[in-house]
């Protein structure tokens, strides 16, 4: 049981296991293998129960599962230790006692024989605690037996344990004292945070930022779910962070700042640094950790978190404890990616695991959406005590519907099974026959719906999966887990294709079991991937409602939350807790000219016929722009067909690639940010809507002069989107908008938001495509945009900049030959 504190009464209740762990974990960092923790636990539980049943039959004085509770007075705190003894054997006279602690291991009996209690220090320590606790209850003649059961072959070894009770008592009181002192330190830290004014990250906050901060403060104080919409460049992050830090300090709550991309995480980190830097206090009371994905910070050649394969996993917890790395990390203003890697290299520990340990003691955690919202992640020690004390801030929240739908939409393919079977044969040969059989049967299960479609017609079709068949396969995987663990231990190898496949399969089955009518079952047959089973979540509101309800409060911020009913519906926000706030742009509307170029069509059926006209139009707009231009396309396919044909005289072209590394992305952006207005240094950026260069990237003021958007980025038409549209039409009365229009147009507005970042910025937005002129599409453009439909968009852009350069009070309405929409 987790520690339970009653601060006003100075009471602490703690379980024996938690008391043993209060000094921190020890030993190596290990990754999960081919079994779920539940499978290993179940195997141990069955062995445990079999021993108890046999002992009860043989000895009438054997009592299984004995609860125990002892209270100590430690530093004016009343500390109660509770636990459950596996087995207690009393003598006929009732004067002597033997305490049994039953444990299981994957080792065979031959490896257990000949060991003594000193060889199992952690298990013996737990047994010693129970013996000492019985002594506190007046039981003097107490000894112990550690029963070690082999899950490999069923063998059992009993090892006697006779502790030094005085030493164990001192240890128990010492650990209780440690917990009490930690709590008192935390209470003092909380009071310090409450009494310290949180500085605003910028020298002079704007009035609309102060208004946002007050809204955030009020929402958190009332336990509400705030939808906060404000245009890009208005300082939402700084305002929300200031309000959230102030109120969470008053309440003693923790903050989780959820981001969709690494670039957004970096923006939040910089804002925190600005906040602390403006405090003028060398030790501002704020502990922040930023969590980066394991694969991004891994220092090993192969991502394999086992001590035999990674020097950073070997002895990780011992090194963290002996060098006080958690305490040292908490002295950093923000313990982020660079610091975690630095600590990892210097002290030979895992950067990601260290970050997770630091996060347990932080006031604020910055990390990916997955940590807060993936209901199937089974994550982690960070939130093991629940979300009750957490306030969750969701950056760029327009991404959350799509991401959450993805949580409920796993897939598994036959090709994955084929590759895994080949890997098992190569590494283990006949010794892995049972696991090869499992993999082959998974492949057969995936392929079993191959004949249900229409031949030579469709590549995917709806099916109905039998849940029982899939759960039976999971049971089979779990039953074979111990054998696989022993096989892996006998011949360690880098990587583990079998564990990866079975984890993915079990995730698929978990979603299948928990899903309802909102989930579609789809079979796909394509030459490049073979057969594939997909679950498609049409509506994530059911499980997202549970996630949001668990937070003490939530703030969702974005420039594109309208219409807010879309996010309320599909994220399952609780009606009586929702508050909505829309902030108009504080920048003069005359600073932005929005032109519709509707004489060309970017629809799929017209794309080839209008290609030449589209290329010419984009080229002319670039030529008319006195500065950098970003051209955003609805897909990579559209970009490939257009970008290299676009003429950009006197400029360097930069074209986004789907396989860009982090270093290439940084260099890509750096080139744009360092370019100027001189012809030889100007840049044309070609990128996709919804990508890293169109959302969540903070460009410097004036980096772009024009943004061209080539077509709305509507999701592709297909079986999945058709069913989403039908579902949303039936449930929410707006199928096409919910399935296609709103997510597509949000990407358009986000891309346009890269243009105006400060009040002094001026620029033009050109929306290319006939559909932008249709009422339904235009209705999703921001209300403060002045939108025009010129005869010649390039001429309109040129005249806009001529007037803008001539007068600070320029208004795009003076541009000739155009119709206002």
MOZIBEL-V919208 format. One record per residue. N is the residue number from 1. OMEGA is omega as a letter, one per 30 degrees, with the letter a starting at -180 (* if undefined). NEAR is the number of other ideal C-beta (glycine too) atoms within 12 Angstrom. D_CENTER is the distance of its C-alpha to the mean C-alpha in Angstrom with 2 decimals. Layout:
n = (N/N)
omega = (OMEGA/OMEGA)
near = (NEAR/NEAR)
d_center = (D_CENTER/D_CENTER)
This chain:
n = (1/2/3/4/5/6/7/8/9/10/11/12/13/14/15/16/17/18/19/20/21/22/23/24/25/26/27/28/29/30/31/32/33/34/35/36/37/38/39/40/41/42/43/44/45/46/47/48/49/50/51/52/53/54/55/56/57/58/59/60/61/62/63/64/65/66/67/68/69/70/71/72/73/74/75/76/77/78/79/80/81/82/83/84/85/86/87/88/89/90/91/92/93/94/95/96/97/98/99/100/101/102/103/104/105/106/107/108/109/110/111/112/113/114/115/116/117/118/119/120/121/122/123/124/125/126/127/128/129/130/131/132/133/134/135/136/137/138/139/140/141/142/143/144/145/146/147/148/149/150/151/152/153/154/155/156/157/158/159/160/161/162/163/164/165/166/167/168/169/170/171/172/173/174/175/176/177/178/179/180/181/182/183/184/185/186/187/188/189/190/191/192/193/194/195/196/197/198/199/200/201/202/203/204/205/206/207/208/209/210/211/212/213/214/215/216/217/218/219/220/221/222/223/224/225/226/227/228/229/230/231/232/233/234/235/236/237/238/239/240/241/242/243/244/245/246/247/248/249/250/251/252/253/254/255/256/257/258/259/260/261/262/263/264/265/266/267/268/269/270/271/272/273/274/275/276/277/278/279/280/281/282/283/284/285/286/287/288/289/290/291/292/293/294/295/296/297/298/299/300/301/302/303/304/305/306/307/308/309/310/311/312/313/314/315/316/317/318/319/320/321/322/323/324/325/326/327/328/329/330/331/332/333/334/335/336/337/338/339/340/341/342/343/344/345/346/347/348/349/350/351/352/353/354/355/356/357/358/359/360/361/362/363/364/365/366/367/368/369/370/371/372/373/374/375/376/377/378/379/380/381/382/383/384/385/386/387/388/389/390/391/392/393/394/395/396/397/398/399/400/401/402/403/404/405/406/407/408/409/410/411/412/413/414/415/416/417/418/419/420/421/422/423/424/425/426/427/428/429/430/431/432/433/434/435/436/437/438/439/440/441/442/443/444/445/446/447/448/449/450/451/452/453/454/455/456/457/458/459/460/461/462/463/464/465/466/467/468/469/470/471/472/473/474/475/476/477/478/479/480/481/482/483/484/485/486/487/488/489/490/491/492/493/494/495/496/497/498/499/500/501/502/503/504/505/506/507/508/509/510/511/512/513/514/515/516/517/518/519/520/521/522/523/524/525/526/527/528/529/530/531/532/533/534/535/536/537/538/539/540/541/542/543/544/545/546/547/548/549/550/551/552/553/554/555/556/557/558/559/560/561/562/563/564/565/566/567/568/569/570/571/572/573/574/575/576/577/578/579/580/581/582/583/584/585/586/587/588/589/590/591/592/593/594/595/596/597/598/599/600/601/602/603/604/605/606/607/608/609/610/611/612/613/614/615/616/617/618/619/620/621/622/623/624/625/626/627/628/629/630/631/632/633/634/635/636/637/638/639/640/641/642/643/644/645/646/647/648/649/650/651/652/653/654/655/656/657/658/659/660/661/662/663/664/665/666/667/668/669/670/671/672/673/674/675/676/677/678/679/680/681/682/683/684/685/686/687/688/689/690/691/692/693/694/695/696/697/698/699/700/701/702/703/704/705/706/707/708/709/710/711/712/713/714/715/716/717/718/719/720/721/722/723/724/725/726/727/728/729/730/731/732/733/734/735/736/737/738/739/740/741/742/743/744/745/746/747/748/749/750/751/752/753/754/755/756/757/758/759/760/761/762/763/764/765/766/767/768/769/770/771/772/773/774/775/776/777/778/779/780/781/782/783/784/785/786/787/788/789/790/791/792/793/794/795/796/797/798/799/800/801/802/803/804/805/806/807/808/809/810/811/812/813/814/815/816/817/818/819/820/821)
omega = (l/l/l/a/l/a/a/l/a/l/l/l/a/l/a/a/l/l/l/a/a/l/a/l/l/l/a/l/a/l/l/a/a/l/l/l/a/a/l/l/a/l/l/a/l/l/l/a/l/l/a/l/a/a/a/l/a/a/l/l/a/a/l/l/a/l/a/a/a/a/l/l/a/l/l/l/l/a/a/l/a/l/l/l/a/a/a/a/l/l/l/a/a/a/l/a/l/l/l/l/a/l/l/a/l/a/l/a/a/l/a/l/l/l/l/a/a/l/a/a/a/l/l/l/l/l/l/l/l/l/l/l/l/l/l/l/l/l/a/a/a/l/a/l/l/a/a/a/l/l/a/a/l/l/a/l/l/a/a/l/l/a/l/a/l/l/a/l/l/a/l/a/l/a/l/l/l/l/l/a/l/l/l/l/l/l/l/l/l/l/l/l/a/a/a/l/l/a/l/a/a/a/a/l/l/a/a/l/l/l/l/a/l/l/l/l/a/a/l/l/a/l/a/l/a/l/a/a/l/a/l/l/a/l/a/a/a/a/a/a/l/l/a/l/a/a/l/l/l/a/a/a/l/l/l/l/a/a/a/a/l/l/l/l/l/l/l/l/a/l/l/l/l/a/a/a/a/a/a/a/a/a/l/a/l/l/a/l/l/a/l/a/a/a/a/a/a/a/a/l/a/l/a/a/l/a/l/a/a/a/a/l/a/l/a/a/l/a/l/a/a/a/l/a/l/l/l/a/a/l/l/l/l/l/a/a/a/a/a/l/l/l/a/a/a/a/l/l/a/a/a/l/l/l/a/l/l/a/l/a/a/l/a/l/l/a/a/l/a/a/a/a/a/a/a/a/a/a/f/l/a/a/a/l/l/a/a/a/a/l/a/l/a/l/a/a/l/l/a/l/l/a/a/l/l/l/a/a/l/l/l/a/l/a/l/l/l/l/l/l/l/l/l/l/a/a/a/l/a/a/a/a/a/a/l/l/l/a/l/l/l/l/l/l/l/a/a/a/a/a/a/a/l/a/l/a/a/l/l/l/l/l/l/a/l/a/a/l/a/l/l/l/l/l/l/l/a/l/a/a/a/l/a/l/l/l/l/a/a/a/a/l/l/l/a/a/a/l/l/a/a/l/a/l/a/l/l/a/l/l/l/a/a/a/l/a/a/a/a/l/a/l/l/l/a/a/a/a/a/a/l/l/l/l/a/l/l/a/a/a/a/a/l/l/l/a/a/a/a/a/l/l/l/l/l/a/l/l/a/l/l/f/a/l/l/a/l/a/a/l/l/a/a/a/a/l/a/l/a/l/l/l/l/l/l/a/l/a/a/l/a/l/l/a/l/l/a/l/l/l/l/l/a/a/a/a/a/a/a/a/a/l/l/l/a/a/a/l/a/l/l/l/a/a/l/a/a/l/l/l/a/a/a/l/l/a/l/l/a/a/a/a/a/l/a/l/a/a/l/a/l/l/l/a/a/l/a/a/a/l/l/a/l/l/l/l/l/a/a/l/l/a/a/a/a/a/l/a/a/a/a/a/l/a/l/a/a/l/l/a/a/a/l/l/l/l/a/l/l/a/l/a/l/l/l/l/l/l/a/l/l/a/l/l/a/l/l/a/a/a/l/a/l/l/l/a/a/l/a/a/a/l/a/a/a/a/a/a/a/a/a/l/l/a/l/l/l/a/l/a/l/l/l/a/a/a/a/a/a/a/l/a/a/l/l/a/a/l/a/a/l/l/a/a/a/l/a/a/a/l/a/a/a/l/l/a/a/l/a/l/a/a/a/l/l/l/a/a/l/a/l/l/a/a/a/a/l/a/a/l/a/a/l/a/a/l/l/l/l/a/*)
near = (20/22/31/20/25/15/19/8/14/18/24/38/27/37/27/36/24/26/39/31/27/29/25/27/26/19/18/25/37/26/31/26/33/41/36/26/20/19/30/26/17/22/30/28/20/22/31/29/21/22/34/28/18/20/28/21/12/13/21/12/19/28/24/26/20/27/19/30/23/31/22/30/17/29/20/15/31/21/37/31/41/27/33/26/36/39/35/38/30/24/18/10/9/13/12/18/32/34/43/42/41/40/35/36/33/30/27/23/21/13/20/29/18/12/23/18/28/16/21/27/19/23/31/31/32/37/42/37/43/49/42/38/39/34/27/26/20/12/27/15/19/35/30/39/34/41/38/39/38/28/34/27/22/20/22/27/31/29/30/21/35/22/32/14/26/14/16/33/25/18/25/38/27/21/33/37/25/28/36/31/21/27/28/22/18/27/20/16/25/26/17/21/30/22/13/24/20/36/28/29/33/22/12/12/27/26/15/27/31/23/27/37/41/25/35/43/31/23/36/41/24/22/28/31/41/48/38/47/39/41/41/40/37/35/38/48/45/39/40/51/45/41/41/51/46/32/35/42/33/22/26/25/31/41/47/43/48/43/41/38/33/29/27/34/36/31/33/46/38/26/40/41/27/26/40/31/21/22/23/12/17/10/17/29/31/38/38/42/45/47/45/37/25/32/16/25/33/29/30/31/12/21/24/32/33/30/25/22/25/33/26/38/35/23/24/39/30/22/32/37/24/19/21/19/35/35/21/24/37/32/24/31/31/39/43/37/31/20/31/40/25/22/38/35/20/19/30/26/42/40/44/38/40/50/46/38/37/40/39/30/30/37/42/43/43/45/48/33/39/28/35/42/43/31/32/32/23/19/23/25/20/29/30/17/19/15/30/19/24/37/46/46/48/48/42/45/50/42/36/45/43/35/32/41/39/27/34/39/33/33/33/40/30/33/26/30/38/25/23/37/29/22/26/37/22/17/26/29/15/13/18/33/19/25/42/31/23/35/42/25/29/40/31/21/34/37/26/22/27/24/13/22/21/13/11/7/9/17/23/30/28/26/29/17/30/18/22/13/23/32/22/18/35/35/21/29/38/31/23/32/38/35/33/39/32/28/31/35/23/20/19/20/23/19/26/34/32/42/33/25/39/37/32/30/39/36/29/38/35/28/38/37/22/23/30/20/14/32/34/36/35/35/36/35/31/19/10/11/22/24/36/34/46/37/38/37/39/39/38/40/34/28/31/41/28/22/39/43/28/28/39/31/41/47/53/49/49/43/41/43/40/33/28/28/22/38/41/32/29/41/41/31/38/23/17/12/25/31/29/25/33/28/36/20/35/27/31/23/24/29/37/42/46/43/48/39/42/33/24/33/27/46/26/20/11/18/28/18/14/29/23/17/27/41/28/24/40/49/30/32/44/42/29/33/44/29/36/40/45/52/49/49/40/41/30/24/20/36/37/21/26/38/35/17/23/34/20/33/17/22/34/23/31/31/30/33/21/17/9/21/13/21/10/19/27/19/16/31/34/18/25/36/26/18/31/20/20/14/19/12/17/32/39/38/45/38/45/35/44/37/35/34/42/42/39/36/36/33/36/21/21/26/35/46/44/51/47/56/50/47/42/42/40/35/29/19/18/22/25/31/28/24/31/39/30/23/31/33/20/18/22/26/15/24/24/26/29/36/36/33/33/40/38/38/40/43/42/47/46/43/44/44/44/48/44/40/31/25/23/16/31/39/43/51/45/49/49/45/42/25/33/45/28/23/13/21/34/28/20/35/33/35/19/26/35/29/36/37/27/37/19/24/45/32/25/39/41/30/30/42/31/23/25/32/16/14/15/14/14/25/23/35/22/22/34/18/17/28/17/20/22)
d_center = (26.02/24.01/26.32/27.74/29.40/32.01/32.49/35.51/37.31/36.09/35.12/32.61/31.98/30.26/30.25/31.88/28.82/26.80/29.90/30.04/26.46/26.91/27.99/24.72/23.96/26.37/26.90/24.65/20.95/20.66/18.25/18.51/21.27/22.51/22.53/20.09/20.58/22.34/24.80/25.79/26.12/28.26/30.49/31.08/31.73/34.36/36.10/36.03/37.59/40.19/41.40/41.71/43.56/45.98/46.59/47.30/49.84/51.60/51.76/52.56/51.53/47.90/45.39/41.76/38.75/40.46/38.61/39.40/38.97/40.46/40.38/40.92/41.74/39.78/40.19/41.12/38.09/38.73/36.39/36.32/35.18/34.66/34.34/35.59/38.09/37.93/41.72/44.75/48.27/51.22/54.74/57.59/58.73/55.28/55.64/53.35/49.75/47.48/43.70/41.70/38.11/36.96/34.34/33.49/32.84/32.41/35.44/38.77/41.61/43.49/40.84/40.92/44.72/46.18/43.21/43.74/41.71/40.97/39.02/36.45/35.93/32.77/34.19/37.57/36.19/34.86/38.28/40.07/38.23/39.44/42.95/42.93/41.72/44.59/46.90/45.87/46.95/50.38/50.05/51.82/52.43/48.89/47.68/44.67/43.88/40.63/40.45/38.40/37.96/37.22/34.89/36.28/39.85/40.17/42.30/42.41/43.47/44.40/44.39/46.24/44.68/46.91/45.07/46.52/45.86/46.66/44.07/41.39/42.28/41.89/38.48/37.33/38.66/37.14/33.62/34.16/35.39/32.28/30.07/32.46/32.50/28.72/28.74/31.56/29.89/26.83/29.26/31.06/27.88/26.90/30.43/30.33/27.23/29.01/32.14/30.63/30.42/27.22/28.45/27.40/25.73/28.62/32.32/33.30/30.77/31.79/32.92/30.19/27.56/29.37/29.41/25.64/25.20/27.66/25.90/22.63/24.70/26.53/23.54/21.90/25.36/25.88/22.55/22.06/19.46/20.42/20.11/21.20/22.39/24.06/24.97/23.41/25.14/25.96/23.91/21.36/18.86/21.75/23.16/20.11/19.25/22.91/23.22/20.12/21.14/24.68/24.11/21.51/24.08/26.78/25.01/23.62/20.04/16.81/14.55/10.80/10.52/7.44/7.96/7.94/9.83/11.12/14.30/13.04/11.60/15.10/16.82/15.44/16.49/19.87/20.34/19.93/22.40/24.73/24.62/25.55/28.00/29.84/30.29/33.07/32.18/31.57/29.57/27.75/26.11/22.42/20.04/16.82/14.29/11.79/9.32/9.51/8.52/11.36/13.35/13.56/15.29/17.11/20.80/22.21/23.86/21.96/18.50/20.18/19.42/22.87/25.57/28.10/26.03/24.33/26.27/23.20/22.33/26.03/26.83/23.48/23.70/27.41/27.03/24.34/26.70/29.96/28.92/27.16/24.18/21.90/24.69/25.31/21.73/21.79/24.81/22.89/22.26/18.67/17.53/15.45/15.35/19.15/19.99/17.87/19.56/22.85/22.74/21.78/24.71/27.13/26.61/25.55/22.32/18.80/16.87/13.38/14.98/16.94/14.08/12.68/16.32/16.88/13.99/15.93/18.76/17.27/18.02/15.01/11.53/9.83/6.24/3.53/3.69/2.15/3.69/6.17/6.97/7.00/10.50/11.34/8.93/11.56/9.57/11.25/14.08/12.29/12.55/15.42/17.77/15.89/14.63/18.23/18.45/15.25/15.41/12.29/12.82/11.24/12.33/13.83/13.36/15.53/12.68/11.06/13.91/13.58/9.90/10.61/13.81/12.20/10.57/14.23/15.75/15.79/18.88/21.14/24.15/27.53/27.36/24.54/26.89/29.80/28.19/27.12/30.67/32.15/30.02/31.17/34.76/34.68/33.22/34.72/37.40/39.15/37.47/34.32/36.31/34.63/31.15/32.52/33.93/30.59/29.00/32.02/31.88/28.23/29.51/32.41/30.26/28.21/31.52/33.46/33.04/34.47/37.77/36.55/36.17/38.91/40.02/39.90/38.46/34.76/31.97/29.83/30.84/29.82/30.41/30.21/28.58/30.22/27.67/30.18/30.54/26.85/26.56/29.76/28.21/25.32/28.08/29.89/26.99/26.62/30.39/30.44/27.59/30.00/32.26/29.53/28.47/32.13/32.45/29.55/31.03/34.44/33.39/30.22/28.85/26.06/23.27/23.17/23.29/24.31/21.39/18.95/20.95/21.38/17.74/17.05/20.13/19.26/15.90/18.13/20.63/18.38/17.32/21.03/22.30/20.20/20.68/23.73/25.76/22.82/21.87/24.03/25.07/25.93/27.82/27.82/30.52/30.34/32.30/29.53/27.12/29.63/28.84/25.38/24.22/21.57/20.25/19.76/18.31/20.74/19.46/16.13/17.83/18.82/15.61/13.91/17.01/16.42/12.98/14.55/17.70/16.23/15.41/18.57/18.08/15.81/16.52/15.48/16.98/17.98/21.25/21.13/20.63/24.14/25.21/23.25/24.45/22.24/19.02/20.70/21.70/18.75/16.13/18.67/19.18/21.98/25.17/26.82/23.87/23.14/24.61/24.84/25.76/26.77/28.00/30.34/30.41/32.48/33.76/37.14/36.89/39.56/37.20/35.42/37.40/35.79/37.87/37.65/39.00/39.76/42.66/40.45/38.18/34.83/34.63/34.47/38.06/39.42/37.36/39.96/42.90/41.38/39.91/42.79/42.86/39.13/39.40/42.48/40.93/37.86/40.22/42.48/39.73/38.59/42.22/42.69/39.82/40.82/37.52/34.23/33.01/29.65/30.07/27.09/27.44/26.07/25.23/25.87/28.94/30.43/29.77/31.45/34.45/34.99/33.65/36.18/39.04/38.34/40.96/39.78/42.94/42.70/38.91/36.50/34.15/30.52/28.83/25.12/24.44/21.61/21.59/21.46/20.20/18.54/22.09/23.63/21.38/22.29/25.92/25.81/24.79/27.16/29.98/29.42/29.14/32.26/34.38/37.04/39.52/42.08/42.54/42.04/38.66/37.15/34.20/33.19/29.50/28.79/25.16/23.36/22.17/18.44/18.02/17.13/20.73/21.00/17.98/16.15/18.84/21.32/24.71/27.72/30.36/32.69/30.71/31.37/34.52/33.79/30.94/31.96/29.84/31.18/30.58/27.97/24.79/25.18/23.26/25.75/28.16/28.04/27.95/24.32/24.75/28.18/27.01/24.25/27.09/29.41/27.00/26.26/29.98/30.94/28.47/28.11/31.18/29.57/28.47/28.96/27.29/24.18/23.86/25.05/26.36/23.77/20.75/23.26/24.94/21.83/21.29/24.96/24.84/21.78/23.74/26.83/25.05/25.10/28.86/29.73/27.91/30.85/34.00/36.15/34.27/36.13/35.28/35.62/33.29/34.77/33.33/34.91/35.61/37.85/35.12/34.26/37.69/37.09/36.81/33.58/31.76/33.43/32.57/28.88/29.78/29.61/32.74/33.73/34.04/37.65/37.66/40.70/41.93/44.25/46.74/45.61/42.07/42.84/45.93/44.08/41.51/44.40/46.31/43.30/42.92/46.71/46.87/43.77/45.27/48.59/47.45/44.60/45.39/44.92/43.99/42.92/45.39/48.18/46.92/49.57/49.57/46.52/45.82/43.57/41.13)
